Amino acid sequence: MKFDPSVALENWDLLAFGLLITLKYTVYTCAIGLAIGLFVALLQLTPWWLARWAGRIWVEFFRNIPLLVLLLWIYYALPIFLQIEIGKETAGIVGLGFYASAFYAEILRAGVQSIDRGQTDAAVVLGMGYYQRMKRIILPQALRRMVPPLMGQTIMQLKNTTLLSVLTIPDLLYQAGYISSFTYRPIEVYTVIGAMFIIILFPLSALSRRLERKEAA
């Protein structure tokens, strides 16, 4: 049987729709992950032990549970426990967003802790409170160092969206399975899907490495 990628490209409309869904969920879940991750990172950096423990438990829970298990549990088990209905879109966004927040939180925490202690001491001498120090002194400096690892985690998040297909969300991987079901050419279809991810992610990876070298210099 001859390898013929045009079989997949003939269904470009389905692939384009799947790509849009993939990008949409990537943007939504990265935004949620960053927002929660920043809050959790700040919790771990507070002087209050209870807040630090709460932040650490959040990170360790979501960082150590397999993403596939998390998505399936939120979609199938959580509605039973809470006696509510959870749509597949909500389950996908919540699962991916919470999962990403644990990794973003660790990146943000490490970035803040990389700032010289003297910066914090100087802010304290000037009479700044904890949140004022973070907002005006620490975070603006730390963000420059965080950009490369944040970009790397965002790239991972885009790849993680492929697991949404198990919830029958019509992302790029789901569309690949659908096209394969009536063309009977899965090799060509999944090869095209892989090429699409490489085309999207390679420039982002190259930019991340460039920013990392620039920061190191």
LOVOMI-173115 format. One record per atom (N, C-alpha, C): z, x, y; residue number from 0. Coordinates in Angstrom, 2 decimals, always signed. Layout:
BEGIN
((Z,X,Y),NUM)
...
//
This chain:
BEGIN
((+0.00,+0.85,-1.19),0)
((+0.00,+0.00,+0.00),0)
((+0.00,+0.89,+1.25),0)
((-0.92,+0.63,+2.15),1)
((-1.07,+1.43,+3.35),1)
((-0.02,+1.07,+4.40),1)
((+0.54,+2.12,+5.02),2)
((+1.51,+1.92,+6.10),2)
((+0.78,+1.41,+7.34),2)
((+1.16,+0.22,+7.83),3)
((+0.45,-0.41,+8.94),3)
((+1.44,-1.00,+9.94),3)
((+1.86,-0.21,+10.97),4)
((+2.84,-0.71,+11.94),4)
((+2.33,-1.85,+12.80),4)
((+1.02,-2.07,+12.82),5)
((+0.48,-3.17,+13.64),5)
((+0.99,-4.52,+13.15),5)
((+1.45,-4.57,+11.89),6)
((+2.01,-5.82,+11.36),6)
((+3.22,-6.24,+12.18),6)
((+4.03,-5.26,+12.56),7)
((+5.20,-5.57,+13.40),7)
((+4.80,-5.83,+14.84),7)
((+3.86,-5.05,+15.33),8)
((+3.46,-5.18,+16.73),8)
((+2.74,-6.50,+17.01),8)
((+2.17,-7.09,+15.99),9)
((+1.53,-8.39,+16.17),9)
((+2.56,-9.48,+16.51),9)
((+3.79,-9.21,+16.20),10)
((+4.88,-10.14,+16.53),10)
((+5.71,-9.59,+17.69),10)
((+5.04,-9.03,+18.68),11)
((+5.71,-8.39,+19.80),11)
((+6.59,-9.36,+20.59),11)
((+6.21,-10.64,+20.61),12)
((+7.01,-11.61,+21.36),12)
((+8.41,-11.76,+20.77),12)
((+8.49,-11.76,+19.44),13)
((+9.79,-11.84,+18.79),13)
((+10.61,-10.57,+19.02),13)
((+9.93,-9.42,+18.96),14)
((+10.61,-8.15,+19.20),14)
((+11.10,-8.06,+20.65),14)
((+10.27,-8.52,+21.59),15)
((+10.66,-8.49,+23.00),15)
((+11.87,-9.39,+23.25),15)
((+11.86,-10.57,+22.63),16)
((+13.01,-11.47,+22.78),16)
((+14.26,-10.84,+22.19),16)
((+14.13,-10.23,+21.00),17)
((+15.27,-9.57,+20.39),17)
((+15.80,-8.42,+21.23),17)
((+14.89,-7.68,+21.85),18)
((+15.31,-6.57,+22.72),18)
((+16.08,-7.08,+23.92),18)
((+15.63,-8.18,+24.51),19)
((+16.34,-8.76,+25.65),19)
((+17.75,-9.20,+25.26),19)
((+17.86,-9.80,+24.08),20)
((+19.18,-10.22,+23.60),20)
((+20.08,-9.00,+23.39),20)
((+19.52,-7.95,+22.80),21)
((+20.29,-6.72,+22.56),21)
((+20.78,-6.12,+23.88),21)
((+19.89,-6.04,+24.86),22)
((+20.27,-5.47,+26.16),22)
((+21.29,-6.36,+26.87),22)
((+21.13,-7.68,+26.74),23)
((+22.08,-8.60,+27.39),23)
((+23.48,-8.40,+26.84),23)
((+23.60,-8.35,+25.53),24)
((+24.93,-8.17,+24.93),24)
((+25.49,-6.78,+25.22),24)
((+24.62,-5.80,+25.34),25)
((+25.09,-4.46,+25.70),25)
((+25.71,-4.46,+27.09),25)
((+25.03,-5.08,+28.04),26)
((+25.54,-5.13,+29.42),26)
((+26.85,-5.91,+29.49),26)
((+26.87,-7.10,+28.88),27)
((+28.07,-7.93,+28.91),27)
((+29.28,-7.22,+28.28),27)
((+29.07,-6.67,+27.09),28)
((+30.21,-6.09,+26.37),28)
((+30.65,-4.76,+26.97),28)
((+29.72,-4.01,+27.56),29)
((+30.11,-2.78,+28.25),29)
((+30.94,-3.10,+29.49),29)
((+30.56,-4.14,+30.23),30)
((+31.32,-4.54,+31.41),30)
((+32.72,-4.99,+31.02),30)
((+32.82,-5.81,+29.97),31)
((+34.13,-6.25,+29.49),31)
((+34.94,-5.06,+28.98),31)
((+34.30,-4.20,+28.21),32)
((+34.99,-3.03,+27.67),32)
((+35.51,-2.11,+28.75),32)
((+34.72,-1.89,+29.78),33)
((+35.16,-1.02,+30.88),33)
((+36.32,-1.63,+31.65),33)
((+36.25,-2.93,+31.92),34)
((+37.31,-3.59,+32.67),34)
((+38.63,-3.56,+31.90),34)
((+38.58,-3.95,+30.63),35)
((+39.80,-3.93,+29.82),35)
((+40.24,-2.49,+29.56),35)
((+39.27,-1.61,+29.31),36)
((+39.60,-0.22,+29.05),36)
((+40.32,+0.45,+30.21),36)
((+39.89,+0.15,+31.44),37)
((+40.57,+0.71,+32.61),37)
((+42.00,+0.22,+32.69),37)
((+42.20,-1.07,+32.44),38)
((+43.55,-1.63,+32.47),38)
((+44.43,-1.00,+31.39),38)
((+43.89,-0.87,+30.18),39)
((+44.65,-0.29,+29.08),39)
((+44.94,+1.19,+29.34),39)
((+43.97,+1.90,+29.91),40)
((+44.19,+3.31,+30.24),40)
((+45.32,+3.46,+31.25),40)
((+45.33,+2.60,+32.25),41)
((+46.39,+2.66,+33.27),41)
((+47.74,+2.32,+32.65),41)
((+47.75,+1.39,+31.70),42)
((+49.01,+1.07,+31.01),42)
((+49.57,+2.31,+30.32),42)
((+48.68,+3.08,+29.68),43)
((+49.14,+4.27,+28.95),43)
((+49.60,+5.38,+29.88),43)
((+49.24,+5.28,+31.15),44)
((+49.60,+6.34,+32.10),44)
((+50.78,+5.95,+32.98),44)
((+51.32,+4.75,+32.79),45)
((+52.46,+4.31,+33.60),45)
((+53.73,+5.02,+33.14),45)
((+54.73,+5.07,+33.99),46)
((+56.00,+5.69,+33.59),46)
((+56.87,+4.77,+32.73),46)
((+56.42,+3.56,+32.47),47)
((+57.22,+2.59,+31.72),47)
((+56.82,+2.61,+30.25),47)
((+57.77,+2.91,+29.37),48)
((+57.46,+3.13,+27.96),48)
((+56.91,+1.89,+27.28),48)
((+57.38,+0.70,+27.68),49)
((+56.90,-0.53,+27.04),49)
((+55.42,-0.74,+27.33),49)
((+55.02,-0.47,+28.57),50)
((+53.61,-0.60,+28.93),50)
((+52.77,+0.44,+28.21),50)
((+53.29,+1.66,+28.08),51)
((+52.55,+2.71,+27.37),51)
((+52.34,+2.34,+25.91),51)
((+53.38,+1.79,+25.29),52)
((+53.26,+1.40,+23.89),52)
((+52.27,+0.25,+23.71),52)
((+52.27,-0.69,+24.65),53)
((+51.32,-1.81,+24.57),53)
((+49.89,-1.30,+24.64),53)
((+49.64,-0.35,+25.56),54)
((+48.32,+0.24,+25.68),54)
((+47.93,+1.01,+24.44),54)
((+48.87,+1.76,+23.87),55)
((+48.59,+2.55,+22.68),55)
((+48.30,+1.66,+21.48),55)
((+49.04,+0.58,+21.32),56)
((+48.80,-0.35,+20.20),56)
((+47.41,-0.97,+20.30),56)
((+47.02,-1.37,+21.52),57)
((+45.68,-1.94,+21.72),57)
((+44.60,-0.95,+21.29),57)
((+44.73,+0.28,+21.75),58)
((+43.72,+1.31,+21.45),58)
((+43.65,+1.56,+19.95),58)
((+44.79,+1.77,+19.32),59)
((+44.80,+2.12,+17.91),59)
((+44.31,+0.97,+17.04),59)
((+44.63,-0.25,+17.43),60)
((+44.19,-1.40,+16.64),60)
((+42.68,-1.53,+16.66),60)
((+42.08,-1.59,+17.84),61)
((+40.65,-1.83,+17.93),61)
((+39.82,-0.59,+17.62),61)
((+40.39,+0.59,+17.76),62)
((+39.64,+1.80,+17.45),62)
((+39.58,+2.06,+15.95),62)
((+40.53,+1.53,+15.20),63)
((+40.61,+1.83,+13.77),63)
((+40.13,+0.70,+12.87),63)
((+39.89,-0.48,+13.41),64)
((+39.37,-1.55,+12.58),64)
((+37.84,-1.48,+12.60),64)
((+37.18,-1.60,+11.44),65)
((+35.71,-1.57,+11.41),65)
((+35.13,-2.71,+12.26),65)
((+34.11,-2.40,+13.03),66)
((+33.54,-3.40,+13.93),66)
((+33.00,-4.61,+13.17),66)
((+32.38,-4.38,+12.03),67)
((+31.83,-5.49,+11.25),67)
((+32.95,-6.44,+10.81),67)
((+34.06,-5.87,+10.36),68)
((+35.21,-6.69,+9.95),68)
((+35.74,-7.48,+11.14),68)
((+35.81,-6.84,+12.30),69)
((+36.31,-7.50,+13.51),69)
((+35.44,-8.68,+13.89),69)
((+34.12,-8.48,+13.89),70)
((+33.21,-9.56,+14.26),70)
((+33.33,-10.74,+13.31),70)
((+33.35,-10.46,+12.01),71)
((+33.44,-11.53,+11.02),71)
((+34.78,-12.24,+11.10),71)
((+35.85,-11.49,+11.36),72)
((+37.18,-12.11,+11.44),72)
((+37.27,-13.03,+12.65),72)
((+36.76,-12.57,+13.79),73)
((+36.81,-13.41,+15.00),73)
((+36.00,-14.69,+14.81),73)
((+34.85,-14.56,+14.17),74)
((+33.95,-15.72,+14.03),74)
((+34.41,-16.71,+12.96),74)
((+34.92,-16.17,+11.83),75)
((+35.26,-17.05,+10.71),75)
((+36.75,-17.34,+10.58),75)
((+37.61,-16.33,+10.80),76)
((+39.03,-16.51,+10.55),76)
((+39.81,-16.99,+11.77),76)
((+39.50,-16.42,+12.94),77)
((+40.28,-16.77,+14.14),77)
((+40.24,-18.27,+14.46),77)
((+39.09,-18.96,+14.33),78)
((+39.09,-20.41,+14.58),78)
((+40.04,-21.17,+13.65),78)
((+40.22,-20.68,+12.42),79)
((+41.12,-21.34,+11.48),79)
((+42.57,-21.16,+11.92),79)
((+42.92,-19.95,+12.35),80)
((+44.29,-19.68,+12.78),80)
((+44.64,-20.43,+14.07),80)
((+43.71,-20.47,+15.01),81)
((+43.98,-21.07,+16.32),81)
((+43.57,-22.54,+16.40),81)
((+42.91,-23.03,+15.35),82)
((+42.43,-24.41,+15.32),82)
((+41.53,-24.72,+16.52),82)
((+40.61,-23.81,+16.77),83)
((+39.65,-23.99,+17.85),83)
((+38.27,-23.62,+17.32),83)
((+37.26,-23.98,+18.09),84)
((+35.90,-23.64,+17.70),84)
((+35.42,-22.45,+18.52),84)
((+34.92,-21.43,+17.86),85)
((+34.42,-20.23,+18.53),85)
((+32.95,-20.06,+18.17),85)
((+32.07,-20.11,+19.17),86)
((+30.65,-19.94,+18.94),86)
((+30.31,-18.51,+18.58),86)
((+29.16,-18.32,+17.98),87)
((+28.76,-16.98,+17.57),87)
((+28.56,-16.06,+18.78),87)
((+28.07,-16.62,+19.90),88)
((+27.87,-15.81,+21.10),88)
((+29.22,-15.31,+21.63),88)
((+30.19,-16.22,+21.69),89)
((+31.53,-15.84,+22.15),89)
((+32.16,-14.81,+21.22),89)
((+32.03,-15.05,+19.92),90)
((+32.59,-14.11,+18.94),90)
((+31.96,-12.73,+19.08),90)
((+30.65,-12.69,+19.30),91)
((+29.97,-11.41,+19.46),91)
((+30.41,-10.67,+20.70),91)
((+30.50,-11.38,+21.81),92)
((+30.89,-10.73,+23.07),92)
((+32.34,-10.26,+23.03),92)
((+33.23,-11.13,+22.52),93)
((+34.64,-10.77,+22.44),93)
((+34.85,-9.58,+21.49),93)
((+34.23,-9.66,+20.31),94)
((+34.40,-8.59,+19.34),94)
((+33.89,-7.25,+19.84),94)
((+32.67,-7.24,+20.35),95)
((+32.10,-5.99,+20.86),95)
((+32.84,-5.50,+22.10),95)
((+33.22,-6.44,+22.98),96)
((+33.91,-6.06,+24.21),96)
((+35.28,-5.44,+23.95),96)
((+36.06,-6.08,+23.07),97)
((+37.38,-5.56,+22.74),97)
((+37.28,-4.22,+22.01),97)
((+36.32,-4.14,+21.10),98)
((+36.12,-2.89,+20.35),98)
((+35.77,-1.74,+21.31),98)
((+34.86,-2.00,+22.23),99)
((+34.46,-0.96,+23.19),99)
((+35.61,-0.58,+24.10),99)
((+36.47,-1.55,+24.44),100)
((+37.55,-1.27,+25.39),100)
((+38.48,-0.17,+24.89),100)
((+38.68,-0.09,+23.57),101)
((+39.57,+0.94,+23.03),101)
((+39.00,+2.33,+23.27),101)
((+37.71,+2.50,+23.09),102)
((+37.07,+3.80,+23.29),102)
((+36.95,+4.14,+24.77),102)
((+36.61,+3.13,+25.59),103)
((+36.56,+3.37,+27.03),103)
((+37.95,+3.74,+27.56),103)
((+38.98,+3.09,+27.03),104)
((+40.34,+3.37,+27.49),104)
((+40.72,+4.83,+27.24),104)
((+40.35,+5.36,+26.07),105)
((+40.68,+6.74,+25.76),105)
((+39.90,+7.72,+26.65),105)
((+38.65,+7.39,+26.94),106)
((+37.86,+8.24,+27.83),106)
((+38.47,+8.25,+29.22),106)
((+38.84,+7.07,+29.71),107)
((+39.42,+6.96,+31.05),107)
((+40.78,+7.64,+31.12),107)
((+41.59,+7.45,+30.10),108)
((+42.92,+8.09,+30.07),108)
((+42.78,+9.61,+30.09),108)
((+41.90,+10.13,+29.24),109)
((+41.71,+11.58,+29.18),109)
((+41.17,+12.12,+30.50),109)
((+40.28,+11.34,+31.13),110)
((+39.73,+11.77,+32.41),110)
((+40.80,+11.87,+33.50),110)
((+41.68,+10.89,+33.52),111)
((+42.76,+10.91,+34.51),111)
((+43.72,+12.07,+34.24),111)
((+44.05,+12.28,+32.99),112)
((+44.99,+13.35,+32.65),112)
((+44.40,+14.74,+32.83),112)
((+43.07,+14.82,+32.98),113)
((+42.45,+16.12,+33.20),113)
((+42.60,+16.60,+34.65),113)
((+43.00,+15.70,+35.53),114)
((+43.20,+16.08,+36.94),114)
((+44.49,+16.88,+37.06),114)
((+44.43,+17.92,+37.84),115)
((+45.57,+18.80,+38.01),115)
((+46.81,+18.03,+38.47),115)
((+47.94,+18.36,+37.86),116)
((+49.20,+17.68,+38.17),116)
((+49.58,+17.81,+39.63),116)
((+49.13,+18.87,+40.26),117)
((+49.45,+19.06,+41.67),117)
((+48.91,+17.96,+42.56),117)
((+47.79,+17.35,+42.16),118)
((+47.23,+16.24,+42.93),118)
((+48.20,+15.07,+42.97),118)
((+48.79,+14.77,+41.83),119)
((+49.76,+13.67,+41.75),119)
((+51.01,+14.00,+42.55),119)
((+51.48,+15.23,+42.41),120)
((+52.69,+15.63,+43.14),120)
((+52.48,+15.54,+44.65),120)
((+51.30,+15.95,+45.10),121)
((+51.02,+15.88,+46.54),121)
((+51.00,+14.43,+47.02),121)
((+50.43,+13.53,+46.19),122)
((+50.38,+12.11,+46.56),122)
((+51.78,+11.52,+46.62),122)
((+52.65,+11.94,+45.70),123)
((+54.03,+11.45,+45.70),123)
((+54.75,+11.91,+46.96),123)
((+54.52,+13.16,+47.36),124)
((+55.14,+13.69,+48.57),124)
((+54.70,+12.89,+49.79),124)
((+53.45,+12.43,+49.77),125)
((+52.94,+11.63,+50.89),125)
((+53.44,+10.18,+50.85),125)
((+54.21,+9.85,+49.83),126)
((+54.80,+8.52,+49.76),126)
((+53.94,+7.47,+49.10),126)
((+52.91,+7.87,+48.36),127)
((+52.03,+6.91,+47.69),127)
((+52.66,+6.40,+46.40),127)
((+52.52,+5.11,+46.15),128)
((+52.98,+4.53,+44.90),128)
((+51.99,+4.81,+43.78),128)
((+52.32,+4.32,+42.56),129)
((+51.50,+4.62,+41.38),129)
((+50.06,+4.13,+41.55),129)
((+49.90,+2.85,+41.86),130)
((+48.55,+2.30,+41.95),130)
((+47.80,+2.85,+43.16),130)
((+48.51,+3.15,+44.22),131)
((+47.87,+3.75,+45.39),131)
((+47.37,+5.16,+45.08),131)
((+48.15,+5.91,+44.30),132)
((+47.73,+7.26,+43.90),132)
((+46.47,+7.18,+43.04),132)
((+46.49,+6.25,+42.11),133)
((+45.34,+6.11,+41.22),133)
((+44.08,+5.74,+42.00),133)
((+44.21,+4.79,+42.91),134)
((+43.06,+4.28,+43.64),134)
((+42.48,+5.30,+44.61),134)
((+43.33,+6.02,+45.30),135)
((+42.86,+6.89,+46.38),135)
((+42.69,+8.36,+45.99),135)
((+43.45,+8.82,+45.02),136)
((+43.45,+10.26,+44.72),136)
((+42.90,+10.57,+43.33),136)
((+43.47,+9.99,+42.32),137)
((+43.19,+10.40,+40.95),137)
((+41.85,+9.88,+40.43),137)
((+41.66,+8.55,+40.47),138)
((+40.45,+7.96,+39.89),138)
((+39.15,+8.45,+40.51),138)
((+39.06,+8.57,+41.85),139)
((+37.79,+9.07,+42.41),139)
((+37.40,+10.45,+41.88),139)
((+38.38,+11.32,+41.65),140)
((+38.08,+12.65,+41.11),140)
((+37.77,+12.59,+39.61),140)
((+38.54,+11.77,+38.91),141)
((+38.38,+11.70,+37.45),141)
((+37.06,+11.08,+37.05),141)
((+36.55,+10.14,+37.85),142)
((+35.32,+9.44,+37.47),142)
((+34.15,+10.40,+37.31),142)
((+34.09,+11.44,+38.10),143)
((+33.01,+12.42,+37.97),143)
((+33.02,+13.06,+36.60),143)
((+34.19,+13.34,+36.08),144)
((+34.30,+13.97,+34.77),144)
((+34.07,+12.97,+33.63),144)
((+34.28,+11.71,+33.93),145)
((+34.17,+10.68,+32.89),145)
((+32.74,+10.23,+32.64),145)
((+31.83,+10.45,+33.59),146)
((+30.49,+9.88,+33.49),146)
((+29.77,+10.25,+32.20),146)
((+29.71,+11.54,+31.81),147)
((+29.00,+11.87,+30.57),147)
((+29.57,+11.17,+29.33),147)
((+30.90,+11.24,+29.08),148)
((+31.40,+10.54,+27.88),148)
((+31.28,+9.02,+27.98),148)
((+31.35,+8.47,+29.18),149)
((+31.16,+7.03,+29.34),149)
((+29.73,+6.63,+28.98),149)
((+28.78,+7.46,+29.38),150)
((+27.39,+7.19,+29.03),150)
((+27.19,+7.30,+27.52),150)
((+27.83,+8.29,+26.92),151)
((+27.72,+8.45,+25.47),151)
((+28.27,+7.24,+24.73),151)
((+29.40,+6.71,+25.20),152)
((+29.99,+5.53,+24.56),152)
((+29.12,+4.29,+24.78),152)
((+28.47,+4.21,+25.94),153)
((+27.57,+3.09,+26.22),153)
((+26.36,+3.13,+25.29),153)
((+25.88,+4.33,+25.00),154)
((+24.78,+4.47,+24.03),154)
((+25.23,+3.97,+22.66),154)
((+26.44,+4.35,+22.26),155)
((+26.98,+3.88,+20.99),155)
((+27.12,+2.36,+21.00),155)
((+27.48,+1.81,+22.14),156)
((+27.66,+0.36,+22.23),156)
((+26.34,-0.37,+22.03),156)
((+25.26,+0.18,+22.58),157)
((+23.95,-0.44,+22.38),157)
((+23.60,-0.45,+20.89),157)
((+23.88,+0.64,+20.20),158)
((+23.60,+0.68,+18.76),158)
((+24.51,-0.27,+17.99),158)
((+25.74,-0.45,+18.48),159)
((+26.67,-1.35,+17.80),159)
((+26.20,-2.81,+17.83),159)
((+25.37,-3.15,+18.81),160)
((+24.91,-4.53,+18.91),160)
((+24.06,-4.94,+17.70),160)
((+23.58,-3.98,+16.92),161)
((+22.79,-4.33,+15.74),161)
((+23.62,-5.12,+14.73),161)
((+24.95,-5.01,+14.82),162)
((+25.80,-5.75,+13.89),162)
((+25.88,-7.23,+14.24),162)
((+25.40,-7.60,+15.42),163)
((+25.41,-9.01,+15.80),163)
((+24.54,-9.85,+14.89),163)
((+23.62,-9.22,+14.20),164)
((+22.72,-9.97,+13.32),164)
((+23.47,-10.67,+12.19),164)
((+24.66,-10.16,+11.83),165)
((+25.43,-10.81,+10.76),165)
((+25.98,-12.14,+11.22),165)
((+26.03,-12.36,+12.54),166)
((+26.48,-13.64,+13.08),166)
((+25.29,-14.54,+13.40),166)
((+24.11,-14.13,+12.94),167)
((+22.83,-14.83,+13.19),167)
((+22.49,-14.91,+14.67),167)
((+22.97,-13.96,+15.44),168)
((+22.54,-13.85,+16.84),168)
((+21.19,-13.15,+16.84),168)
((+20.17,-13.71,+17.51),169)
((+18.80,-13.19,+17.38),169)
((+18.54,-11.91,+18.16),169)
((+19.30,-10.86,+17.84),170)
((+19.07,-9.58,+18.49),170)
((+17.88,-8.88,+17.83),170)
((+17.68,-7.63,+18.18),171)
((+16.50,-6.90,+17.70),171)
((+16.51,-6.76,+16.17),171)
((+17.65,-6.45,+15.59),172)
((+17.71,-6.28,+14.15),172)
((+17.51,-7.61,+13.42),172)
((+18.06,-8.68,+13.97),173)
((+17.86,-10.00,+13.37),173)
((+16.38,-10.38,+13.37),173)
((+15.71,-10.09,+14.47),174)
((+14.28,-10.40,+14.56),174)
((+13.48,-9.56,+13.56),174)
((+13.94,-8.33,+13.35),175)
((+13.26,-7.48,+12.36),175)
((+13.35,-8.10,+10.97),175)
((+14.52,-8.62,+10.63),176)
((+14.68,-9.28,+9.34),176)
((+13.83,-10.53,+9.23),176)
((+13.76,-11.26,+10.34),177)
((+12.96,-12.49,+10.34),177)
((+11.47,-12.19,+10.16),177)
((+10.99,-11.19,+10.88),178)
((+9.57,-10.80,+10.76),178)
((+9.27,-10.30,+9.35),178)
((+10.20,-9.54,+8.79),179)
((+10.00,-9.02,+7.43),179)
((+9.94,-10.14,+6.41),179)
((+10.63,-11.26,+6.69),180)
((+10.69,-12.34,+5.72),180)
((+9.36,-13.03,+5.49),180)
((+8.46,-12.99,+6.50),181)
((+7.17,-13.66,+6.30),181)
((+5.98,-12.68,+6.29),181)
((+6.21,-11.43,+6.69),182)
((+5.13,-10.44,+6.60),182)
((+5.21,-9.62,+5.31),182)
((+6.41,-9.58,+4.73),183)
((+6.66,-8.79,+3.52),183)
((+6.34,-7.31,+3.76),183)
((+6.57,-6.85,+5.01),184)
((+6.33,-5.43,+5.34),184)
((+7.57,-4.87,+6.05),184)
((+8.72,-4.82,+5.35),185)
((+9.95,-4.36,+6.01),185)
((+9.90,-2.91,+6.46),185)
((+9.17,-2.05,+5.72),186)
((+9.11,-0.64,+6.10),186)
((+8.50,-0.48,+7.48),186)
((+7.38,-1.14,+7.72),187)
((+6.72,-1.05,+9.02),187)
((+7.59,-1.66,+10.13),187)
((+8.19,-2.80,+9.82),188)
((+8.98,-3.49,+10.84),188)
((+10.19,-2.66,+11.26),188)
((+10.93,-2.16,+10.28),189)
((+12.14,-1.40,+10.63),189)
((+11.80,-0.03,+11.20),189)
((+10.64,+0.51,+10.86),190)
((+10.20,+1.75,+11.49),190)
((+9.93,+1.54,+12.98),190)
((+9.29,+0.43,+13.31),191)
((+9.03,+0.10,+14.72),191)
((+10.33,-0.13,+15.46),191)
((+11.28,-0.83,+14.82),192)
((+12.58,-1.06,+15.45),192)
((+13.29,+0.26,+15.73),192)
((+13.25,+1.18,+14.74),193)
((+13.87,+2.48,+14.95),193)
((+13.22,+3.25,+16.09),193)
((+11.89,+3.16,+16.18),194)
((+11.17,+3.83,+17.26),194)
((+11.55,+3.25,+18.61),194)
((+11.76,+1.94,+18.67),195)
((+12.15,+1.29,+19.92),195)
((+13.51,+1.79,+20.39),195)
((+14.45,+1.93,+19.45),196)
((+15.77,+2.44,+19.82),196)
((+15.68,+3.89,+20.30),196)
((+14.87,+4.69,+19.65),197)
((+14.71,+6.09,+20.07),197)
((+14.13,+6.17,+21.49),197)
((+13.11,+5.35,+21.76),198)
((+12.47,+5.35,+23.08),198)
((+13.47,+4.96,+24.17),198)
((+14.35,+4.02,+23.86),199)
((+15.33,+3.57,+24.84),199)
((+16.47,+4.57,+25.00),199)
((+16.97,+5.11,+23.89),200)
((+18.18,+5.89,+23.92),200)
((+17.96,+7.38,+24.20),200)
((+16.80,+7.90,+23.86),201)
((+16.58,+9.34,+24.08),201)
((+16.70,+9.73,+25.56),201)
((+16.08,+9.00,+26.50),202)
((+16.27,+9.38,+27.91),202)
((+17.72,+9.28,+28.35),202)
((+18.46,+8.28,+27.84),203)
((+19.87,+8.15,+28.21),203)
((+20.69,+9.31,+27.66),203)
((+20.39,+9.72,+26.43),204)
((+21.09,+10.86,+25.84),204)
((+20.79,+12.15,+26.61),204)
((+19.53,+12.31,+27.01),205)
((+19.15,+13.50,+27.78),205)
((+19.85,+13.51,+29.13),205)
((+19.95,+12.35,+29.78),206)
((+20.65,+12.26,+31.06),206)
((+22.12,+12.58,+30.89),206)
((+22.72,+12.08,+29.81),207)
((+24.13,+12.35,+29.55),207)
((+24.38,+13.85,+29.37),207)
((+23.51,+14.53,+28.61),208)
((+23.66,+15.97,+28.42),208)
((+23.49,+16.73,+29.73),208)
((+22.56,+16.27,+30.56),209)
((+22.31,+16.93,+31.85),209)
((+23.54,+16.80,+32.75),209)
((+24.13,+15.60,+32.79),210)
((+25.32,+15.40,+33.61),210)
((+26.49,+16.22,+33.09),210)
((+26.57,+16.34,+31.77),211)
((+27.64,+17.14,+31.17),211)
((+27.51,+18.61,+31.54),211)
((+26.28,+19.12,+31.51),212)
((+26.07,+20.53,+31.90),212)
((+26.34,+20.73,+33.38),212)
((+25.97,+19.74,+34.18),213)
((+26.19,+19.85,+35.62),213)
((+27.68,+19.87,+35.93),213)
((+28.44,+19.03,+35.22),214)
((+29.89,+18.99,+35.45),214)
((+30.55,+20.28,+34.98),214)
((+30.04,+20.84,+33.87),215)
((+30.61,+22.07,+33.35),215)
((+30.36,+23.23,+34.28),215)
((+29.21,+23.19,+34.98),216)
((+28.88,+24.26,+35.92),216)
((+29.72,+24.17,+37.17),216)
//
